[in-house]
Amino acid sequence: MASIILPMLIVYLWRLSKSNYLPYVIGFMILIGGILLLQPDAGQITAFACASTIILWRAIENPKWQYITLIILTLYVFTSWIYIDHLAPVPYVEQIIFLVADMGSMLLILGVGALLLIVYPFFITWKKDILASALGLYFLMTILVTFFGHFPMPIMGYGISPIIGYLIGMTATQKIKMAQTN
């Protein structure tokens, strides 16, 4: 469920940050981070914290509040990694990359390369577009955390929800780009 909702929440967080509602933005970020902390998936909270840090760091002009939000998000991430889910991983979900590695190193390189190509469109406008960079970092972090723990691999291995989340993020980025050019 988080794979569908979090890209939408990142878009909403970005829209709120464009307005003058920074206390709501910070409160929204703390609330979503707290909810994610209650679930056992440290990968999702890590990815959300990275994406929201980009948005908040550019939206908040006061360095004191920048560091306060960064510290809160860092505490959320560290707490989630300390109290990690103790369920045994399912090989075709959490360890799908390692199943590909067992088939050969060339397939592993191709598989990881294909996953990195998925996030590439978000990084084309890295310096210009905060939303695209935040969503790109979110999806990149969901890929990278799988190498450090037993977290589900996005896009491949466990259902349609990550694909829907990816399409939501890509569609929102494209709609905003089209609206800005008109």
C-alpha positions as CSV (number, residue, x, y, z in Angstrom):
1,M,0.0,0.0,0.0
2,A,2.8,2.4,0.8
3,S,4.3,1.9,-2.7
4,I,1.1,3.5,-4.1
5,I,0.4,6.2,-1.5
6,L,3.9,7.5,-0.8
7,P,4.5,8.9,-4.3
8,M,1.2,10.7,-4.0
9,L,2.1,12.0,-0.6
10,I,5.5,13.3,-1.9
11,V,3.6,15.1,-4.7
12,Y,1.2,16.6,-2.1
13,L,4.1,17.5,0.2
14,W,5.7,19.3,-2.8
15,R,2.5,21.2,-3.6
16,L,2.2,22.3,0.0
17,S,5.8,23.4,0.1
18,K,5.1,25.7,-2.9
19,S,2.5,27.6,-0.8
20,N,3.1,29.5,2.4
21,Y,2.0,26.7,4.6
22,L,5.4,25.6,5.9
23,P,4.1,24.7,9.4
24,Y,1.6,22.3,7.7
25,V,4.3,20.9,5.5
26,I,6.5,20.1,8.5
27,G,3.6,18.7,10.5
28,F,2.5,16.6,7.5
29,M,6.1,15.3,7.1
30,I,6.3,14.4,10.8
31,L,2.9,12.7,10.7
32,I,3.7,10.6,7.7
33,G,7.1,9.7,9.1
34,G,5.5,8.6,12.3
35,I,3.0,6.4,10.5
36,L,5.8,4.8,8.5
37,L,7.7,4.3,11.7
38,L,4.9,2.1,12.9
39,Q,5.2,-0.3,10.0
40,P,8.2,-2.7,9.9
41,D,9.5,-1.6,6.5
42,A,12.6,0.6,7.1
43,G,13.1,0.9,3.4
44,Q,10.0,2.9,2.8
45,I,10.7,5.3,5.6
46,T,14.2,5.7,4.4
47,A,13.1,6.5,0.9
48,F,10.4,8.9,2.1
49,A,12.8,10.7,4.5
50,C,15.3,11.3,1.6
51,A,12.6,12.6,-0.7
52,S,11.0,14.8,1.8
53,T,14.4,16.2,2.9
54,I,14.9,17.5,-0.6
55,I,11.5,19.2,-0.7
56,L,11.8,20.6,2.8
57,W,15.4,21.8,2.5
58,R,14.5,23.9,-0.6
59,A,11.2,25.1,0.8
60,I,12.3,26.1,4.3
61,E,14.5,29.3,4.4
62,N,15.2,29.3,8.1
63,P,18.3,27.1,8.7
64,K,17.1,26.3,12.2
65,W,14.0,24.6,10.9
66,Q,15.9,22.9,8.1
67,Y,18.1,21.2,10.6
68,I,15.2,20.4,13.0
69,T,13.3,18.6,10.2
70,L,16.5,16.9,9.1
71,I,17.2,15.7,12.7
72,I,13.6,14.4,13.0
73,L,13.7,12.5,9.7
74,T,17.1,11.1,10.6
75,L,15.8,9.9,14.0
76,Y,12.9,8.2,12.2
77,V,15.2,6.4,9.8
78,F,17.7,5.3,12.6
79,T,14.8,4.1,14.7
80,S,13.3,2.1,11.9
81,W,16.7,0.5,11.1
82,I,17.2,-0.4,14.8
83,Y,13.7,-2.0,15.2
84,I,13.7,-3.8,11.9
85,D,11.1,-6.4,10.9
86,H,12.1,-9.8,12.1
87,L,10.1,-11.9,9.6
88,A,12.1,-14.2,7.4
89,P,12.5,-12.8,3.9
90,V,10.6,-14.5,1.0
91,P,13.2,-15.1,-1.8
92,Y,11.1,-14.1,-4.7
93,V,10.1,-10.8,-3.0
94,E,12.9,-9.4,-0.8
95,Q,15.8,-11.2,-2.4
96,I,14.8,-11.2,-6.1
97,I,18.0,-9.4,-7.1
98,F,20.0,-12.2,-5.4
99,L,18.0,-14.8,-7.3
100,V,19.0,-13.0,-10.5
101,A,22.7,-13.0,-9.3
102,D,22.5,-16.8,-8.9
103,M,21.6,-17.0,-12.6
104,G,24.8,-15.2,-13.5
105,S,26.7,-12.0,-13.1
106,M,25.8,-10.7,-16.5
107,L,22.1,-11.0,-15.7
108,L,22.7,-9.3,-12.4
109,I,24.4,-6.4,-14.2
110,L,21.6,-6.2,-16.7
111,G,18.9,-6.4,-14.0
112,V,20.4,-3.6,-11.9
113,G,21.1,-1.6,-15.0
114,A,17.4,-1.9,-16.0
115,L,16.3,-0.9,-12.5
116,L,18.5,2.2,-12.7
117,L,17.1,3.1,-16.1
118,I,13.7,3.2,-14.4
119,V,14.7,6.1,-12.2
120,Y,16.7,7.9,-14.9
121,P,13.7,10.0,-16.3
122,F,13.4,11.7,-12.9
123,F,17.0,12.8,-12.8
124,I,17.1,14.4,-16.3
125,T,15.9,17.7,-14.7
126,W,17.7,17.1,-11.3
127,K,18.7,20.8,-10.7
128,K,15.6,22.4,-12.1
129,D,12.8,20.3,-10.7
130,I,12.5,19.6,-7.0
131,L,9.6,17.2,-7.4
132,A,11.3,15.1,-10.0
133,S,14.5,15.0,-8.0
134,A,12.5,14.0,-4.8
135,L,10.5,11.3,-6.6
136,G,13.7,10.0,-8.3
137,L,15.5,9.8,-5.0
138,Y,12.5,8.1,-3.5
139,F,12.5,5.4,-6.2
140,L,16.3,5.1,-6.2
141,M,16.4,4.6,-2.4
142,T,13.7,1.9,-2.5
143,I,16.0,0.1,-5.0
144,L,19.2,0.7,-3.0
145,V,17.9,-0.3,0.4
146,T,17.3,-3.9,-0.8
147,F,21.0,-4.4,-0.9
148,F,21.3,-3.6,2.9
149,G,18.4,-5.6,4.3
150,H,15.3,-7.7,3.7
151,F,13.2,-5.2,1.9
152,P,10.9,-5.8,-1.0
153,M,12.3,-4.9,-4.4
154,P,10.3,-2.3,-6.1
155,I,8.9,-2.7,-9.6
156,M,9.8,-6.3,-9.8
157,G,9.0,-9.3,-7.6
158,Y,5.9,-8.4,-5.6
159,G,2.8,-7.3,-7.3
160,I,1.5,-4.2,-9.2
161,S,1.6,-1.6,-6.4
162,P,5.1,-0.3,-7.0
163,I,4.4,0.0,-10.7
164,I,1.2,2.0,-9.9
165,G,3.2,4.2,-7.5
166,Y,5.9,4.7,-10.2
167,L,3.3,5.7,-12.8
168,I,1.7,8.1,-10.3
169,G,5.0,9.8,-9.8
170,M,5.9,9.9,-13.5
171,T,2.4,11.2,-14.4
172,A,2.5,13.9,-11.8
173,T,5.9,15.0,-12.9
174,Q,4.9,15.2,-16.5
175,K,1.6,17.0,-15.8
176,I,3.5,19.6,-13.7
177,K,6.1,20.1,-16.5
178,M,3.4,20.5,-19.1
179,A,1.6,23.1,-16.9
180,Q,4.8,25.0,-16.3
181,T,5.5,25.2,-20.1
182,N,2.0,26.5,-20.9
